[in-house]
């Protein structure tokens, strides 16, 4: 019986609390319905003073520039591009250094060409010296010919004298005006003179052969000189070509103007005729 009374009281209090809560919600909703809306704050307006002045008008277009004189910068030698010595879009002067190609192979080629030229010049000097010696030998051989001819003339003169003695002593011997010994001596002297004449003739022939040999050596020396001169000329051309190629490793501007975009980058290998700028 006691437990039932407590349960009835709990039910009454719960119903009352629920009613109070419902009335509170209804009152709050009614208050919100009857509340007036608030006005928004005023807007901030900036005010500037009116001023009359010129205003620049800007316009933009997309296009390309075209110079009165355009020059392609092309490599004259093949090699690795080491440096770009200008800023793209900057103004450059005629003769200004733009690019540098690795010059070491071309420097080595130049030194090699100079070495070959020095060797060719040395060979030409030797050929000239040999030519001078051969000309001197020709002169000596000609002098020997003259000497041999003089000896031949002397021998022939002596032989003519001895022949006269023989011709003279022959009749005298028949007349017994001279001894047989005198005649024999005259004949012997004539034979010796004839032998000297033949020897002098052989000497002349030998000297003339020496002259011909020396003249042939002079001709050979002349041919050697001509060949050496041709080698020197070729070696000189090689040196000039190597120097020219070495100069081509420094690419300069041919005109005054605005430098464009580089077509080759640093450490790229460029070929002959390839545009680099």
Secondary structure per residue as TSV (DSSP state, phi and psi in degrees):
chain	resnum	aa	ss	phi	psi
A	1	X	-	360.0	-39.4
A	2	X	H	-67.0	-40.4
A	3	X	H	-65.9	-37.4
A	4	X	H	-66.2	-40.9
A	5	X	H	-61.8	-41.9
A	6	X	H	-64.8	-34.8
A	7	X	H	-70.1	-37.1
A	8	X	H	-65.8	-40.8
A	9	X	H	-63.6	-39.7
A	10	X	H	-62.9	-37.2
A	11	X	H	-67.4	-41.4
A	12	X	H	-61.8	-46.3
A	13	X	H	-64.5	-35.8
A	14	X	H	-67.7	-40.1
A	15	X	H	-66.5	-39.4
A	16	X	H	-64.9	-43.1
A	17	X	H	-62.9	-40.0
A	18	X	H	-65.9	-38.4
A	19	X	H	-66.2	-42.9
A	20	X	H	-60.3	-44.0
A	21	X	H	-62.1	-39.6
A	22	X	H	-67.2	-41.0
A	23	X	H	-62.7	-37.7
A	24	X	H	-63.4	-40.8
A	25	X	H	-67.5	-42.3
A	26	X	H	-64.0	-39.2
A	27	X	H	-66.2	-41.0
A	28	X	H	-63.3	-40.3
A	29	X	H	-67.3	-39.9
A	30	X	H	-65.6	-38.5
A	31	X	H	-64.9	-38.5
A	32	X	H	-68.3	-32.7
A	33	X	H	-71.2	-31.8
A	34	X	H	-91.7	-4.5
A	35	X	-	-78.0	132.4
A	36	X	-	-77.3	141.0
A	37	X	-	-70.0	144.7
A	38	X	-	-89.1	144.7
A	39	X	-	-73.0	142.5
A	40	X	-	-69.4	156.4
A	41	X	-	-68.2	153.6
A	42	X	-	-65.3	146.1
A	43	X	-	-75.9	148.3
A	44	X	-	-88.2	123.3
A	45	X	-	-116.1	126.1
A	46	X	-	-84.8	138.7
A	47	X	-	-120.9	127.8
A	48	X	-	-123.5	155.0
A	49	X	-	-82.2	132.3
A	50	X	-	-71.8	130.7
A	51	X	-	-138.1	136.0
A	52	X	-	-96.3	123.5
A	53	X	-	-161.3	166.1
A	54	X	-	-78.3	135.9
A	55	X	-	-115.3	122.9
A	56	X	-	-65.2	142.5
A	57	X	-	-107.4	122.3
A	58	X	-	-103.8	137.2
A	59	X	-	-133.4	146.2
A	60	X	-	-124.7	136.2
A	61	X	-	-133.0	158.7
A	62	X	-	-105.7	125.7
A	63	X	-	-164.4	-176.9
A	64	X	-	-126.6	150.3
A	65	X	-	-90.0	147.3
A	66	X	-	-135.3	117.3
A	67	X	-	-82.0	163.4
A	68	X	S	-67.2	-34.8
A	69	X	S	-129.1	119.5
A	70	X	-	-110.2	136.8
A	71	X	-	-131.9	123.3
A	72	X	-	-82.4	132.0
A	73	X	-	-93.2	109.9
A	74	X	B	-120.5	149.1
A	75	X	-	-76.6	134.7
A	76	X	S	-94.1	-14.9
A	77	X	S	-135.4	160.1
A	78	X	-	-94.2	143.9
A	79	X	E	167.5	-178.3
A	80	X	E	-89.8	132.1
A	81	X	E	-78.0	117.7
A	82	X	E	-92.1	-41.9
A	83	X	E	-143.2	147.6
A	84	X	E	-114.6	115.8
A	85	X	-	-103.1	27.7
A	86	X	S	-146.6	162.9
A	87	X	-	-99.0	129.2
A	88	X	T	-60.1	132.8
A	89	X	T	89.7	-4.5
A	90	X	-	-87.9	164.4
A	91	X	E	-86.3	130.6
A	92	X	E	-122.3	151.8
A	93	X	-	-96.6	157.4
A	94	X	T	-61.5	130.6
A	95	X	T	88.3	-4.4
A	96	X	-	-71.7	139.1
A	97	X	E	-70.3	125.9
A	98	X	E	-107.7	-49.2
A	99	X	E	-133.3	155.9
A	100	X	E	-131.1	124.3
A	101	X	E	-98.3	148.4
A	102	X	-	-53.8	115.7
A	103	X	-	-93.2	-5.1
A	104	X	H	-61.2	-45.2
A	105	X	H	-62.5	-35.6
A	106	X	H	-75.1	-31.5
A	107	X	H	-66.6	-40.6
A	108	X	H	-65.1	-41.1
A	109	X	H	-63.1	-37.5
A	110	X	H	-65.0	-44.4
A	111	X	H	-63.4	-38.9
A	112	X	H	-65.0	-42.5
A	113	X	H	-64.1	-38.8
A	114	X	H	-64.4	-38.3
A	115	X	H	-63.5	-43.2
A	116	X	H	-65.0	-36.6
A	117	X	H	-65.0	-43.1
A	118	X	H	-62.4	-39.6
A	119	X	H	-64.8	-42.3
A	120	X	H	-65.2	-38.9
A	121	X	H	-65.7	-36.4
A	122	X	H	-64.0	-42.1
A	123	X	H	-65.1	-36.7
A	124	X	H	-65.3	-40.4
A	125	X	H	-62.2	-41.6
A	126	X	H	-63.6	-41.4
A	127	X	H	-63.3	-40.7
A	128	X	H	-64.0	-41.0
A	129	X	H	-64.3	-41.7
A	130	X	H	-64.8	-37.9
A	131	X	H	-62.4	-42.5
A	132	X	H	-62.4	-42.1
A	133	X	H	-64.0	-42.1
A	134	X	H	-66.1	-38.1
A	135	X	H	-63.8	-39.2
A	136	X	H	-64.1	-38.5
A	137	X	H	-65.4	-36.1
A	138	X	H	-62.6	-44.4
A	139	X	H	-61.6	-42.7
A	140	X	H	-64.0	-42.5
A	141	X	H	-64.8	-39.3
A	142	X	H	-65.6	-36.8
A	143	X	H	-65.4	-38.8
A	144	X	H	-66.0	-36.5
A	145	X	H	-62.4	-44.2
A	146	X	H	-62.1	-41.8
A	147	X	H	-65.6	-41.3
A	148	X	H	-65.9	-39.0
A	149	X	H	-64.5	-37.6
A	150	X	H	-65.7	-41.7
A	151	X	H	-63.8	-37.8
A	152	X	H	-64.6	-42.4
A	153	X	H	-62.9	-41.3
A	154	X	H	-65.0	-41.9
A	155	X	H	-64.7	-41.1
A	156	X	H	-64.8	-37.0
A	157	X	H	-65.6	-42.0
A	158	X	H	-64.1	-40.7
A	159	X	H	-66.1	-37.5
A	160	X	H	-63.2	-38.1
A	161	X	H	-66.4	-44.7
A	162	X	H	-66.3	-34.7
A	163	X	H	-65.6	-36.9
A	164	X	H	-64.5	-38.4
A	165	X	H	-63.1	-43.0
A	166	X	H	-62.7	-45.5
A	167	X	H	-62.7	-31.7
A	168	X	H	-78.4	-43.7
A	169	X	H	-73.5	-20.0
A	170	X	H	-63.1	-57.2
A	171	X	H	-63.1	-37.0
A	172	X	H	-64.8	-33.9
A	173	X	H	-68.4	-37.0
A	174	X	H	-65.2	-30.9
A	175	X	T	-87.4	-1.3
A	176	X	T	61.6	30.5
A	177	X	S	-83.9	-22.5
A	178	X	S	-129.6	160.7
A	179	X	-	-80.0	164.0
A	180	X	H	-63.3	-32.1
A	181	X	H	-64.2	-38.9
A	182	X	H	-63.5	-40.8
A	183	X	H	-66.8	-44.1
A	184	X	H	-61.4	-40.3
A	185	X	H	-63.0	-39.6
A	186	X	H	-65.7	-42.1
A	187	X	H	-64.6	-42.0
A	188	X	H	-64.3	-42.0
A	189	X	H	-64.2	-36.2
A	190	X	H	-67.4	-40.7
A	191	X	H	-62.4	-41.5
A	192	X	H	-63.7	-39.2
A	193	X	H	-65.7	-40.4
A	194	X	H	-61.6	-40.9
A	195	X	H	-62.8	-40.3
A	196	X	H	-64.6	-35.6
A	197	X	H	-63.7	-45.2
A	198	X	H	-64.3	-40.3
A	199	X	H	-64.3	-40.5
A	200	X	H	-65.6	-38.9
A	201	X	H	-61.8	-42.0
A	202	X	H	-64.0	-37.4
A	203	X	H	-65.0	-39.7
A	204	X	H	-62.8	-45.6
A	205	X	H	-62.1	-40.7
A	206	X	H	-64.1	-43.7
A	207	X	H	-64.2	-40.1
A	208	X	H	-64.3	-37.9
A	209	X	H	-64.2	-39.0
A	210	X	H	-64.4	-37.5
A	211	X	H	-62.7	-46.2
A	212	X	H	-61.3	-40.6
A	213	X	H	-65.3	-42.0
A	214	X	H	-65.9	-38.9
A	215	X	H	-63.9	-40.3
A	216	X	H	-62.8	-39.4
A	217	X	H	-65.0	-36.0
A	218	X	H	-63.0	-42.3
A	219	X	H	-62.2	-41.5
A	220	X	H	-63.6	-40.8
A	221	X	H	-64.5	-38.1
A	222	X	H	-63.0	-42.8
A	223	X	H	-64.1	-39.4
A	224	X	H	-64.5	-39.9
A	225	X	H	-63.1	-44.5
A	226	X	H	-61.3	-42.8
A	227	X	H	-64.7	-42.3
A	228	X	H	-65.2	-37.2
A	229	X	H	-64.4	-39.0
A	230	X	H	-64.1	-40.0
A	231	X	H	-65.5	-41.4
A	232	X	H	-62.6	-42.0
A	233	X	H	-62.7	-43.8
A	234	X	H	-64.8	-42.7
A	235	X	H	-65.5	-36.3
A	236	X	H	-63.8	-41.5
A	237	X	H	-63.5	-38.2
A	238	X	H	-63.8	-39.9
A	239	X	H	-63.8	-44.7
A	240	X	H	-63.0	-40.2
A	241	X	H	-64.7	-42.8
A	242	X	H	-63.9	-39.9
A	243	X	H	-64.4	-39.7
A	244	X	H	-64.3	-45.0
A	245	X	H	-63.7	-37.6
A	246	X	H	-63.4	-39.2
A	247	X	H	-66.0	-30.7
A	248	X	H	-69.2	-12.6
A	249	X	T	-72.7	-13.0
A	250	X	E	-108.8	102.9
A	251	X	E	-90.1	120.3
A	252	X	E	-113.2	165.3
A	253	X	-	-77.6	129.8
A	254	X	S	-79.9	-15.8
A	255	X	S	-143.8	169.4
A	256	X	S	-82.3	135.1
A	257	X	E	172.6	-173.0
A	258	X	E	-91.2	127.1
A	259	X	-	-78.1	132.8
A	260	X	-	-88.4	-164.4
A	261	X	-	-77.9	133.6
A	262	X	-	-68.1	133.6
A	263	X	S	-86.1	-18.7
A	264	X	S	-123.8	144.0
A	265	X	-	-105.0	166.4
A	266	X	T	-58.0	137.3
A	267	X	T	73.5	4.8
A	268	X	-	-74.6	148.9
A	269	X	E	-92.2	123.4
A	270	X	E	-104.5	150.8
A	271	X	-	-111.1	162.9
A	272	X	T	-61.0	130.7
A	273	X	T	85.2	-5.9
A	274	X	-	-78.5	133.9
A	275	X	B	-72.3	127.8
A	276	X	-	-111.1	-14.7
A	277	X	-	-157.6	360.0
